[in-house]
Amino acid sequence: MRKRCLAFILVTLLLTMGIAGCGSSSEDEKNSANDGNTTVTADEDKTLRLAIGSDIVSMDAHRTTNDYLVPMNVFDTLFSIIKDENGNTEIVNSLVDSYEISEDGLKYDFRLKDGIVFSDGTPLKASDVKFTFERILTLPESAQTDFVIAIDGARELLDGKAEELTGVTVADDLNFTITLAEPFAGFLSQLAAPSTVIYSEKLVTEAGDDFGNVPEKTIGTGPYIVKEWNRGSGLVFEVNPLYWEQEPSAKRVEVSVMESQAMNMAFQKGDIDIIDCLRLDSAVVDSTYKTEAYKDRLVSVDRVGLNYFTLNEKIEPLNNVKVRHAIQLAIDRESILNSIYGGDGKLEDGIYPSGCIGYSDENQGWLKYDPEAAKDLLKKAGYADGFDMEIAVDSSANGAVNSTVEIIAQNLSDIAIKADIKTMDHASWLDLRNSGDMPSFMALWLLDINDPDNIVYTFFGSRENTVIRSNNYPDSEVISRVAAARAIVDEEERMEEYAALEKKLVEEDAVWVPMFSLKHLYVKGERVESFTPHWAGWSDVYFTGVTLK
């Protein structure tokens, strides 16, 4: 969900919208109305209107792996990831002015940009970076510990054996050093993920439980301020007048929560400015937006993410590898890709999706649709007559996800497995998945950083990670290999180990059914000059990636 990530990015599929900007508006530029006839003023003309499929759960990046809309637009990271014209990703400085890395890859010396303040005027300090990373490790319900666990002393702080993060030392207000426990090539990328946005120690402490829940108490250094969070209906953002970067085109952003059909109607009426085609029925996308009328307004990005069907190995008979292999063979992935998603993607046979560093061509092409072979495997496993299982579905998932699950259930019934589809609200779905007790589910992981560690470590880097994803993969030796792979210094050797782990996990142990990666289509409204989606194709967008006419 992710990611993102997905997973991600979503993923939601868990899916949402978020980038960076500075400016203020005077009272005479505010929206006005007269006798029911709206007068479009300068400020209204610079209002960006978006829609999401379900409300966020939290504005606090440390408490979620799905809701990045606020973190991406209200806060900043030390670095950013951008995609060049050739589709390659690049890490660039954000809050960081300069940095040096020691030859052994363990020590990182950073200097922050001078003069950056939070939107209330509180100065950004190096001590805020240490506070942020310590909070990730000590917050009881933290969902982001993987992003700082590589820092020296992080494990001790996480386990309650230390009172501070010894691997982060602060020299003064601008300079600090991070020391890793072991070398990790993906560390700078982690510092560019929304999971590691930097918080103010002073403001978070003063806000207490209101931080992440109350807009006026959720304050960042980013291009926007949250003005309203109307639970269930949407959010309102306004430009941060103290933002340190270029002023964004949109001075106000209104994000509404809408169901798919309402979203489509609102876009057709001009009430929202960008529509996310992944939130729509594929038939609507094909008949309306993949047409000559919209060809110049379509924006497409390859999603660096994997759609997958996971199987909980602590639940019988999913703990039988022959049963899991049978399920892999029983699902007609190509038919789902073509019928539900119009062929806008490609089949994936592993863990690392197309576009991810470490993607292995050698690990592709082995998984074929073969229901007869699946039946034979079930017979060998002692389940010739099949069995009953449950597929959990998030009620906020779009129609394509629901249709995908329905086809999966039909494919499974063809080999005598009766799959009961159980739909639950978003919060309940997350709680059940995080508990480790969700039997099976369809999901998306969109990369947060372009490194194979982002997906293989997130899912299989520790026993705890396998539980929170309701996979419960039991092989401790493989889990240890995944954790150790991030410390391999030689890049070629690291990629070889990641490829070997992918083959072991998916092809041999059948930890999940890899499905496909997708293209992400958006349609721009008449008021939008240009739109740059998230580099990994998240539904969460950076508002600064939109230029209004």
N, C-alpha and C positions, 0 to 999 in steps of 0.2 A: 504499500500500500502500500505503495506502496506500498521508497520509496518508495524517494520516492520512489528511488525511490524509485511506491505503489505503491511503491507500491506501492509505480508506482506507481508511486509515480510513483488513491488514491487515492490499491490502489487501489474500495473505491477502487469489482473494481471500486476502489475508494478514490473518489476524484473531487477536486476543488480548484480555486484560481489565484496569482501574485507577481516587482522589480524595484527601482530607485529614483529622487528629485528635489525645489525650494520656492516659496512665494506666499503672498497673502493677498487678500482682496478687500477692497473698501466696501462700506455699507451700501453705497449706491450701485454696486455691481451685483447685489443679491438678486435671487429670482423674484419676479413680481407677477401678479395676476390682477386682472381687472374685469369684473363682471363675468367671470367664467372663461374669459378668453386669455390664454397665457401669452404674455409678452416675453419673447426670448431675449434675454440680456446677455452680456459678455460672460458672466459667471456661469449661467445655465448652459451656455454654448460650450463651455469647457468642462461639463459634467460627463463623466464616463459611466455608462450604465451596463452592468453585467448581471449574470444570473448563475446560480449554483443549484445543484440538485437537492442538497440537504444542508441543514444548518451546521455550523462548526460546533464542536463540543467545548473547546477551550481556545483562548488566545495565547496561551502559554506554550511555547515550543517544547518545553521540557516535559509536558504532560501528554503529548500526542505524537503519533507517527503518521497522522493523516491530515490534520488541520494546519496547513502552512500559509493560508491566505494572509493572516495578520502578521506572523513572523517575517514573511517575505517583503512586506510593504511598510511595516512600522519599525522594524529593527534592521540592523546591519550586521554583517559577518566580517571577519578579519580579511577574508579574500572573497572573490567572486569567480564563478565559472561562466565563460562565454563560449559561443560556438562561432568559428570563423566561416568564411564563405565556402570552404571546402567541406564543412561539416565536422571538422576536428575541434575538440574542446581545448580550452586554454584557461589556466588559472591566472587571475590578475589581482593586484592589490585592491583592497577596499578600505577598511579602517586602518590597515597597516601601511605605513609610509615606506619602510625598508626592512629587510631581514637578511640574516646570514645563517647558513647551516654548516655545522662542523663536518669534517671529512668523514667521521665515523657514522654520520646520520643520526646522532643522538641529541645534539644540542641545537636549539633554534633561538637565535637572538632577534627580537622584534623591537621596532620603534613605531608607535602610533602616530598618525597624522595629528598635528597640533591644531587646537582650536575647535575640535568637534564637540558639540554639546547635545544632550538629550532635548526633546522638544519643549521641556519646561525651563531650559537654560542650564541644567546641571551638567558640569563638564564630564566628558568621558576620560577615565583614568585607567592606567594599566592594572590597578588593583581590581577594577571591574571585571577584567578578563579572568583573573584568578577566582574571584567570587562566582562568576558565571559557571566556570568549569567545576568548582566545588559544589555548587548547587545541583548540577546535573548528577553528581555522584551521591549526594546526600538526601535529595528530595525523595521521600518514601515511594511516591508513585512515578518517579522519573522513567521516561521511556527512551532516553537518549544516552544511556551510559556507554554504549558501544563507541560513541564518537569521541570520547576522551579517555577510554580505558588504556590506550597505548602510553599515556603519560606516566612517568615514574611516580610511584606512590598512589596511583589511582585505585589500584586493587585494594590496597590497605585502607584507604578512605571509604571505599564502597563497602568493605566488610566490617567497618566500624573499629578497625584496629589503629586508626590514626585520626587526628583532629584537623589536619590541614592537608592540602595537596602539595606535597614537598617538591614535585617536579615543576611547579610554576613559581618562579621567584621574581619579585618586583623590585627594580632598581630605583625608579622614580615614577612620576606621573605618566611618562611617555614610554619608558623602556622596561621590558620584561623578557625573561628567558623561560623557554619550555624545554625540559629534558625528558626524553622518552625512555621507557624501561628497556626497549629494544628498537632497533631501526625499523621504520615503517614507511614505505614509499608513498603510501596514500594519505599521509597525515595532513599535508597542506590542503588536499582536496576536502578532507573532513572539516577543515576550518572555513570552507566556503559553503558548506551545507546549511540550510535554514535551521537545522537542529542545533547549531552552535552560534546562533545570533547572540550578540553581547548585551547583557543587562547591566543596569546601574545597581550597585550594591545598596546605595542610599535609598533609591526609589522603590526597589523591590522590598527592602526591609520595612520601610514606612508603610507600604501598601498592604503587607501581610497577605491574608487570604483573598483580598480584593484583586491582587495582581493576576492578570489573565482572565478575570471575570468582570471587572468594572472598567469601561473604556478610559475614564479619566485617570485611573490608577495604573494603566498599562501603557507605559511611556518608553519610547525608543529614540534612536538617533536617525531613523530611516526617513524616507521622503513623505510619509503620510502619518496622520494622527487618526485614531479611531474616535469618531464623534458619537456614534450610536451603535449599539448591538441590540437589536430587537429580536429576542429569542424566537426562533421559528420562522421569522419573516425576512431577516437580512441585516446588513451592516451598512454604515455610512462612514466614509473616510474623507478627510480634508487634507490639503497639502500642508506639510510642516514648514512654517515660515523660517525656522532656524536650521533647515537642512543644509548640509555642507557641500552637496554636489549640485549639478545642474537642475534647474527648476523643471519639473515634469510638465508635459502638455496638459494633462487632465488636472484641474484644480480641485475637483470633487469627484468621488467615486461612490456610486450607489450600487450595492450588491444585493440582489433579491433572491430569496429561496423560491424555486418554482419546480413544479413537476414538468415532465418532458413536453406534454402537449401545450401547456400554458407557456412554456419557454418558447416554443416554436411560434405560437400566435403572437407573443410579445415582440419577437424579432421581426415578424412580418409587418407588424403595425409600426415598427420603428421605436418601440419602447425600450429595447436593449440594443447595444451597439456591436456586440460580438457574440456569436452563438457557437457553443462547443458541440460539434456534431456527435461526439461520443455520448452525449446526454440524450440524443434523439433516436427514435426508431430508425433502423437502417433503411427501411422502405421510404421514409420521409426524406432522408438524406439523398437517396438515389433519385427519387422522383422530383425533388424540389431543388436541391443545392448542387448536385452533380449534373447541372444542366448549363446550356449556353448562357442563360440569363445571369448566372452567378460565377462564371468561369474566371472573371477578373477579380472576384472578391474572395475566392477560396484561398486559405492559407494552410499549407500542409507541412508537418514536421514528422520525421521518423521518431517514434517513441523508443527511447533506450530503456526498455523494460520488458518484463516477461509476464504473460498471462499464464497461470498455472493452476492445476487442480491438486490440492494437497490431501494427504491421507494420514490419519492419526495412527501411529504405530503402536500406541498403547491400548488400542481398542481391537478386540477380536472380531473378525478374522483379518483385519487390516494389518495385524502384526505378522502375518505370513507373507513372505516375499513373493511367493508364487501368486498369491491373490493380488498383490499390488502390481505385479507384472501383467497379470490378466487384465486388470483395469486399464493399464497403459495401452494394451493392444485393442481393447474394446471400444475406445473413444475415437470417433471419426473426426479428427481435428480439422482435416482439410475441408470436409463438408461444412463444419461450423464456420470456419474462416470465410468460405465463399458465400454461404447462405445468409449468415448473420452480419458479417462485416464487409460484404461485397468484395472480398479478396484483397482488401486494403491492408496487407501485412504479409508475413511469411511464417511458416512453421518453424518452431524452435525445438531442438531435441536435448537441451541441456539446462544449465543454470545461468550462464552469462549470455544475455541477448545480443543480437546484432547491434553493432555500434559501441559495445562495451570493450574496453581494453581487456585483452586476454581471451576474446572470443576465439573458439577453436573450430575450424572447419572439419577437422578430423573427428570431432565428437558429434557431427551432424549426420543425418541420413539413416540412422540405425532404427528409428522408431517408425513402424508401419502399422496401419490399421489392419487388423487380422482377427476378427471375432471368433473364427474357428480355432485358431491357436489359443485364444483367450479361454475358450470353453475347455480345451484340453488341459491348460494349466490349472483351472479351477478343479477339474476332475482329479488331477494329481495331488492337489492340495487338500482333497477330501471334501470339496464343496461342489460336486457335480450338479446338485439340485439348487445351487445358488444360496443366497442368504439375504437378510434385510440390512440396510444401512441408511444413514441419514445424511443429507446434504443441507448445510446451513446457508441461508441467503440473507444478506443485508437488505432490509426494505428500501433503503435509499439507493440501491444499485439501479442502474439504468435498464431499459428494456432489453438491450443486447445481452447483458449479463443474465437476466432471467431466462431469455430464450436459449442461451448457451447451456445453462443448467438443465433446462427441460430436455434438450437434445442429449446431454450427457446421461440423464436419467433413462431416456429411451434406449440409448446405446447399451447401458448396463442391463436393462431389462431383456435385451436381446441375448444376453448370456446368463439369464436367470437370476441376476442380482436386482432385487427390488429396492430402489432408492426413493426414500421419502423426502420430499423437499420441504424444509421447515423455514419459514420466513419470520424474521424478528427485527425489531427496531435497531437502528444503528448502534446505540449505546449498549444494548443487550448483546448484539452480535460481537462487538469488541470485547466486552467483558468475558463472554464465553470463550472466544478465541484465546485471549490472554491467559485464561485459567488453565489452558492446556487440554480442555475437555471437548473441544469441537471435533466431531467425528470426521467431517470432510467439508471442503468448501472451495469455491472458485474465487480466485483473487488475482491481483496485479501487483507486481513490485516494479516501481519505476526507480531508477538509480538516483540516489542523492548525490553521489560522486561518481566520476567515471573511473572506477577501479573494481576489479572482480571481488575484492575483499568486501565491498559494500553489500553484496548479496550473499556470498557464501559464508562470510563470518556472521552476518546478521541472523541467518537462519541456523547455521550449524557450528558456530564458533565456541559455543559453550552449552552445557546442559540446560541452563536457564533460557538460552536463546531458542532451543528446540521446543521448550515448553510454551513460551509466550506466542509461538507461531502455531501451536496445536499440531506439531509434527511428531514430537517426542522420539526423534531418531536416537537409538540406543547405543550406537557403536562409539564407545569412549575413545578408542584409538584414532578413529577418523576425526572425531571432534578435536582431539589434541593436535592432529596434523593441520586442521583448518586454522586453529589458533596460532600454530607455529609458523605457518606459511607467510603471514604478514611481516615476519622479521627477516625473511630471506633478502639479503642485500643484492645479490646478482639478479638483475631483472629477467634474464632469460630463464634462469633456474626457477625463479618465482612463478613465471607463467607456465612452465612445464608442470610444476607441482599443482597449480590451480587446474590445469587441464586434466591431470590424473585424478584429482579429487572430484571433478565434475563427472568423469566417467564412472568412478566408484559409486558416487551418491545416486546418480540418476539411472545409468544404464545397468549397473549391477544390483544396487540396493533398492531401486524404484521408490525413492523418497517422495516423489510426486509425479504427476503427469505434466510434463512441459507441453504447453499448448502452442502459443504463437506470440509474436510481437506485432504491433499494429502501427499504422500511420495514424496521426492525429490530425483531423481536419477541423478547421474553424471557418466561419464566414464573417467577413467584416460588414458592418452596416454602412450606410451612406455617409455617416459623419466621421468615419475612421479613415485617416490618411494611410497609416501603416501600423502593423502589429507584428511584434517579434515574440513568439511563444517561448516558454521555458526550454532550455537546451535539451532536456531529456523528454520533452513532450508532456509535462505535467498539465493537468487541468487548472491547477493553481497558476496564476500568471503574475508577473511583475507589472504593476500598473504603469511603470515608466517605460515599458515596452510598447505602449500604445501612444501614437501621435494622432490627435484629433485635427480635423480640417479647420 
